[in-house]
């Protein structure tokens, strides 16, 4: 029923290539995901860099300790600028996540645009109001702190 967008920006104290090299490597995803989510890549033969058409399967535990399989496809990549992942199998009816990097004074602006549609129609809309929006904020706050630890806090 409902269609939503979650948009978040973070300024990072680094060069765009360094941030790109970090976020475009699937092996680094676990480093910026809360531990309680039980995030594990289950795909075999994952390359160091994402590429268009790459399929990545994960096991995650987003809510109530229930393990879920999530499969995403990297649909677009423009090196040092952006990549897009889209859910192929998972908890959402639709999931489209744009990861955008923009050079700014003294660093990089990392912008995420998550467009999603929860499952179960009206019930999913209620779940979005009560749980999903809050969980997304929590996950991206964790990522913000993780990126600050890795690259240092942004200072202008």
N, C-alpha and C positions, 0 to 999 in steps of 0.2 A: 504494500500500500504506500508507505512513505519512502521518499528518496532524500538522502541527506548528504551534506558535505561537511567535512572537518578539515579546516585549513589552519596550519601552524607554520610559524617562521622562527628561525634561530640564526643569529649571527655567530660565525665561527672564526676564531682567531687563527687563520691558516691560509695557505695558498689553495686555489681551486683544485689544482691537480692532486694535492695531498688528500683533500676531502673526497674528491672523486675516487681516488684509488681505494680509500677506505670503504665508502658506502656502496661502491659497485662490486665489491667482493662478497659473495654469499657467505663465506666463512666468518665474516665480521658481524653478521646479523645477530648472532647469539650474544655478542658483547654489548649490544644496545637494546636488548629485550629483557624485561624483568625476569628474574630467575623463576618466580612462582608460575610463570607461563609454561614451564617445561619444554621450551623451544628446542627442537632437534631437527636438523635436516636429515631426511631419510633417503633422498636421492643418492644414487651412486654416481661416481665419475663427475662430480661437480667441478667445473673449471674455476680458476681464480677470478676471472672477470665475467660479468654478465654480458649477454649478447641477445639480440632479437630472436625470439623463438625458444629461448632457454626455458625449460620446464623444471621447476624446483618443487619437490614435495617435502612437507614438514609434518612433524607431530607437535601439536600445541595443546595446552590445557588452559583455555581462556576463562572458563567459569566452572565453579562447583567441583573441581577436580576431575572433570570429564575430558578424557583425551579425544582429540579431534584430528583428523587428517586434513591438511590444507595443501592444495596444489595451486601454484601460481605460474603464469607464463610471463616472461619479460617480453612485452610487445613492441616497445620502442626504446632505442638507445641513441643518444647523441653525446659522444664522449666529452667529458668535462662540462656538460650542460644539464642533461636530464636522462632519466629512464622511467619507464612505466611498468608496473606489474599489475596483472589482472588475475583475479581468482578464477580457476577452472573447476576446482572441487573444494568445498568448504562450507563454513557456517552461514555465509551470506547468500542472498539471492543474486546480488551483484556487488562486486568490489573492484574499484579502479583506483590505483594509487600512483600519483605523479610525484617524483622526487626531482626537484629542480634546484640547480646551483647557479647563483648569480654573483659575479665579482663585485665587491663593494670596497670602499676605502678601508684599508687595514684588515681585509679578510673576505669572507664569503657569506652570503645570505643563502641559507638552505631553507627551501620552502616545500612543504608537503601539502598536496591536495588529495584528500581521500574522499572519493564519491562512492557511496554504498547504499544498498537497499537490504534491510534486515529480512529474514525469512518470516513466514507466517502472517503476512498481511497486517491487519489491525493489531494483533498481539505483538508482532515485531515492532510496530510503531510505539507501543507502550513500553516494550523492552528497551527501545532506543532512549526514550525519555528517562527511564529509571536506571538502566544499567549501561548500555552500550556507549553512549556519549561520555559518561564518567570513566569507563574503562579506557576509551581512546585517549582521553586527556591524561589519565594516569600513565599509560604506556608511553606517550610522547613526552611527558614530563621526565620519566625515567631516561628516555633517550637523550633529552636535552642535558641532563646532568652527566650522563655517560660521555657525550660528545665534549662537554666542557672539561671532563677529567682527561680525556684523550688529547684534545687539542689546546686546552687552556681556555679560560673564560675570555670572552671577547672584550677587548678594550680599544676604544677609539683613539 
